[in-house]
């Protein structure tokens, strides 16, 4: 889990309006969210019943289509 050190921005009525993070922590949050997105995409692909093909075959087919 990413350790965070947030600072909160509040208005005059003490309602939280924003959160500030040190930039390196923000970069870690973004990296974690991107990894989660990849995991979800993988899980979705695995759960589908679509036919799969080997990676090398997919690259070869893409290259052939690109040349034509």
SULWOBEL-V484480 format. One record per residue. RES is the residue in one letter. SS is DSSP state (A for helix, B for strand, O for the rest). PHI is phi as a letter, one per 20 degrees, with the letter a starting at -180 (999 if undefined). OMEGA is omega in whole degrees, -180 to 180 (* if undefined). Layout:
# SULWOBEL-V484480
RES	SS	PHI	OMEGA
RES	SS	PHI	OMEGA
This chain:
# SULWOBEL-V484480
X	O	999	-179
X	O	f	175
X	O	e	-178
X	O	c	177
X	O	c	-176
X	O	f	169
X	B	d	-175
X	B	d	175
X	B	e	-180
X	B	c	177
X	O	e	-177
X	O	f	177
X	O	e	179
X	O	m	175
X	O	e	180
X	B	f	-178
X	B	d	-177
X	B	a	177
X	B	c	176
X	B	d	176
X	O	c	170
X	O	g	-174
X	A	g	178
X	A	g	177
X	A	f	178
X	A	f	178
X	A	f	177
X	A	f	178
X	A	f	180
X	A	f	179
X	A	f	179
X	A	f	179
X	A	f	177
X	A	f	178
X	A	f	178
X	A	f	178
X	A	f	177
X	A	f	180
X	A	f	179
X	A	f	178
X	A	f	178
X	A	f	180
X	A	f	178
X	A	f	180
X	A	f	-180
X	A	f	-178
X	A	f	-179
X	O	f	-180
X	O	e	-178
X	O	f	178
X	O	f	177
X	O	d	177
X	O	c	178
X	O	f	-177
X	A	g	-178
X	A	f	177
X	A	f	179
X	A	f	179
X	A	f	180
X	A	g	180
X	A	f	179
X	A	f	179
X	A	f	179
X	A	f	178
X	A	f	-179
X	A	f	-178
X	A	f	-177
X	O	e	*
